[in-house]
Amino acid sequence: EYKMKETLKIEGMTCDHCVMHVTNALEAIDGVEKAKVSLKKNEALVKFSAPADMDKMAVAVAEAGYKVI
């Protein structure tokens, strides 16, 4: 079984509501099992079971109103 983790640095989150937005956006992507988003670290730890499409993750975060850096 294919399992990987990727850490994304995210810009623009200011509150728990932002964290929820980013979490939901990432977890909606096919293959993503869990996204653990940290407001304090400004990052998301994403666990996925299919090869991750980093572009898809960046687009999902951008559509939620934030930026992967």
C-alpha positions, -999 to +999 in steps of 0.1 A: +000+000+000+013+034-010+016+058+019+034+091+020+036+123+039+042+158+025+046+191+044+032+222+027+041+256+039+010+278+038+007+315+038-023+336+048-039+316+076-049+338+106-073+317+127-089+283+133-115+290+107-086+293+081-072+260+094-106+243+088-108+257+053-074+244+043-080+210+060-113+206+041-097+217+008-068+192+011-089+163+024-113+167-006-085+157-030-085+121-042-059+100-025-055+124+005-063+105+037-056+132+063-044+168+065-031+181+098-029+218+095-010+239+120-018+276+124+013+281+146+037+266+121+018+278+090+020+244+075-001+213+066+011+177+071-007+158+044-009+120+044-019+103+012-023+068-002-020+076-039+008+095-055+002+131-045-003+157-071+014+187-055-001+210-081-036+198-071-028+205-035-015+240-042-046+247-063-070+235-036-052+256-010-053+286-034-091+281-041-096+281-003-080+315-003-044+308+009-011+302-007+014+273-007+049+287-005 
